[in-house]
Amino acid sequence: MNQKSQTNVPERSNTLSSSNGITLHCPECLRDRGELICYASRQKYCVICQCETLEPLELVGDAEPVLEVEQVVGDPAASFWLKNALCEALNRDPVDAANEAEVLARILDQRCRKLLRAA
């Protein structure tokens, strides 16, 4: 990677994340090619390797909570399932709960994508 492309990464990330605060990246290109390729949150696949598993890019200092627990629990529009899952998770080991929530989210996302492609 040349010096110019390295200095453009944070600038590009800030531009892409301005729509909803989420910048995606291709983990395969990062791992296999050593290239950080950033995408807007609505991007469905990597244009380089066609990978469909784009992941949120977490930069130091960007870790802001999406919502507070109280906001979700007190929201009348939030489903009972979500409120119950959140309350149950708060009683568990936080590392286990976070890891398992990530696995659940990936499984549900994969299922959703599969059903949408079949439709």
RORO-835867 format. One line per field, with one value per residue: residue in one letter; y, x, z of N, C-alpha, C in turn. Coordinates in steps of 0.1 Angstrom, whole numbers. Example, Ala and Ser with C-alpha at 12.3 -4.5 7.8 and 13.67 -1.06 7.14 Angstrom:
<rs>
r = A S .
npy = -57 -22 .
npx = 132 128 .
npz = 78 71 .
capy = -45 -11 .
capx = 123 137 .
capz = 78 71 .
cpy = -33 0 .
cpx = 132 129 .
cpz = 78 79 .
</rs>
This chain:
<rs>
r = M N Q K S Q T N V P E R S N T L S S S N G I T L H C P E C L R D R G E L I C Y A S R Q K Y C V I C Q C E T L E P L E L V G D A E P V L E V E Q V V G D P A A S F W L K N A L C E A L N R D P V D A A N E A E V L A R I L D Q R C R K L L R A A .
npy = -12 22 54 75 61 51 74 82 64 69 93 85 66 82 97 77 67 87 86 68 62 37 20 -4 -31 -53 -83 -105 -94 -78 -97 -115 -99 -78 -53 -26 -22 -1 3 17 15 2 -13 -45 -64 -72 -55 -63 -90 -102 -111 -117 -112 -87 -67 -46 -18 -12 15 29 49 52 37 40 35 21 22 28 5 12 27 8 -10 6 14 14 4 -15 -50 -77 -99 -89 -72 -90 -108 -90 -83 -108 -113 -95 -105 -124 -136 -109 -111 -137 -134 -113 -125 -147 -133 -121 -143 -152 -130 -132 -156 -152 -131 -143 -163 -146 -133 -155 -162 -139 -139 -161 -154 .
npx = 8 6 18 -1 -26 -29 -32 -57 -76 -88 -102 -119 -134 -148 -164 -180 -193 -210 -237 -253 -237 -224 -198 -188 -165 -145 -137 -123 -107 -91 -78 -67 -54 -44 -56 -76 -107 -133 -169 -201 -230 -251 -240 -238 -220 -184 -166 -142 -136 -160 -172 -198 -200 -197 -184 -190 -169 -148 -134 -109 -122 -147 -166 -196 -226 -254 -280 -293 -299 -322 -336 -345 -359 -379 -393 -423 -426 -407 -403 -417 -401 -375 -371 -373 -351 -330 -332 -327 -302 -287 -284 -265 -231 -213 -195 -199 -227 -225 -210 -226 -249 -239 -234 -261 -272 -257 -266 -294 -293 -281 -300 -322 -311 -309 -336 -346 -332 -343 -369 .
npz = 0 -8 5 1 -2 23 39 31 40 67 61 40 54 72 55 44 66 74 67 83 105 103 90 66 61 41 53 42 22 38 54 35 14 27 25 34 27 24 28 22 44 31 12 -4 -11 -15 -39 -49 -42 -42 -19 4 30 45 71 100 105 131 145 166 191 180 192 201 220 204 213 246 273 288 270 251 266 276 253 236 211 207 204 225 225 220 242 263 256 259 286 298 289 302 327 325 320 306 284 274 267 248 228 221 213 190 174 171 157 133 123 120 102 80 74 67 44 27 24 12 -12 -24 -28 .
capy = 0 34 64 82 53 49 86 84 55 75 103 78 60 93 100 66 64 98 83 62 59 24 17 -18 -35 -67 -90 -113 -86 -73 -108 -121 -90 -67 -41 -22 -17 4 4 23 5 -4 -22 -59 -73 -66 -54 -69 -105 -106 -116 -111 -111 -74 -65 -33 -14 -5 23 34 61 52 28 46 26 24 25 24 -5 18 31 -3 -16 16 17 6 -2 -27 -63 -84 -108 -81 -67 -102 -113 -81 -84 -121 -112 -86 -114 -134 -131 -100 -116 -148 -128 -105 -134 -154 -124 -119 -156 -152 -120 -137 -167 -146 -123 -153 -168 -135 -131 -167 -161 -128 -143 -172 -147 .
capx = 0 14 15 -13 -38 -30 -37 -70 -85 -97 -110 -129 -143 -156 -174 -190 -201 -219 -251 -259 -227 -218 -189 -185 -153 -144 -127 -115 -96 -82 -70 -59 -47 -39 -62 -88 -116 -145 -181 -213 -237 -260 -233 -242 -208 -172 -164 -130 -136 -174 -175 -211 -200 -191 -186 -188 -155 -147 -122 -107 -129 -160 -175 -207 -237 -265 -291 -292 -308 -335 -343 -351 -369 -390 -399 -435 -425 -398 -410 -415 -390 -363 -370 -370 -338 -321 -332 -321 -287 -281 -282 -255 -217 -214 -187 -207 -239 -222 -205 -237 -258 -233 -237 -275 -274 -252 -275 -306 -290 -278 -313 -329 -306 -313 -350 -348 -327 -352 -382 .
capz = 0 -8 15 -3 1 38 45 26 47 77 54 33 64 78 45 42 78 77 65 95 115 102 78 65 54 37 62 34 15 48 58 24 6 35 21 41 17 32 20 29 51 22 2 -2 -13 -19 -54 -53 -41 -43 -6 9 45 49 86 105 108 144 146 180 194 173 199 208 220 195 222 260 277 292 258 244 275 277 240 233 197 208 206 237 223 221 256 271 253 264 301 301 286 313 339 321 318 295 273 268 262 236 218 216 205 177 166 168 147 120 118 115 90 69 71 61 31 19 21 3 -25 -29 -31 .
cpy = 12 44 71 74 51 62 88 75 62 85 96 72 70 96 89 64 76 96 78 58 45 24 3 -20 -49 -74 -99 -106 -81 -85 -113 -112 -79 -53 -38 -15 -13 6 11 11 -3 -13 -37 -68 -65 -66 -60 -84 -111 -113 -109 -110 -98 -72 -51 -30 -7 2 28 48 62 44 36 36 30 29 21 14 1 22 20 -9 -7 19 8 -1 -14 -39 -69 -93 -101 -77 -79 -107 -103 -82 -97 -120 -104 -94 -124 -127 -122 -105 -128 -143 -121 -115 -142 -146 -121 -131 -156 -142 -125 -148 -161 -138 -132 -159 -158 -133 -143 -166 -150 -132 -153 -165 -141 .
cpx = 9 10 2 -26 -40 -36 -52 -80 -94 -107 -122 -139 -153 -167 -184 -198 -211 -233 -258 -249 -221 -210 -186 -171 -153 -133 -118 -103 -86 -72 -61 -50 -40 -44 -75 -97 -130 -157 -192 -221 -247 -254 -236 -230 -196 -170 -151 -131 -150 -179 -188 -211 -192 -194 -184 -174 -155 -134 -121 -114 -143 -170 -185 -219 -248 -277 -287 -302 -322 -343 -351 -362 -381 -397 -411 -434 -416 -406 -407 -403 -377 -361 -366 -356 -327 -320 -325 -306 -280 -278 -271 -241 -217 -206 -194 -220 -236 -218 -217 -248 -252 -235 -252 -278 -269 -261 -288 -304 -288 -292 -322 -324 -310 -327 -353 -343 -337 -366 -382 .
cpz = 0 2 13 1 16 44 41 34 57 71 47 43 69 68 44 54 81 75 77 106 113 89 78 58 50 45 53 27 26 52 46 16 14 32 29 31 24 22 29 34 42 12 6 -3 -17 -34 -59 -53 -41 -30 -1 24 49 64 89 109 121 145 161 181 188 181 207 208 210 203 236 263 281 281 252 253 276 264 237 220 197 211 220 237 225 235 265 269 259 280 305 299 296 325 337 321 306 283 266 261 248 225 212 209 191 168 162 156 133 115 113 103 78 64 63 46 22 15 11 -11 -32 -33 -45 .
</rs>
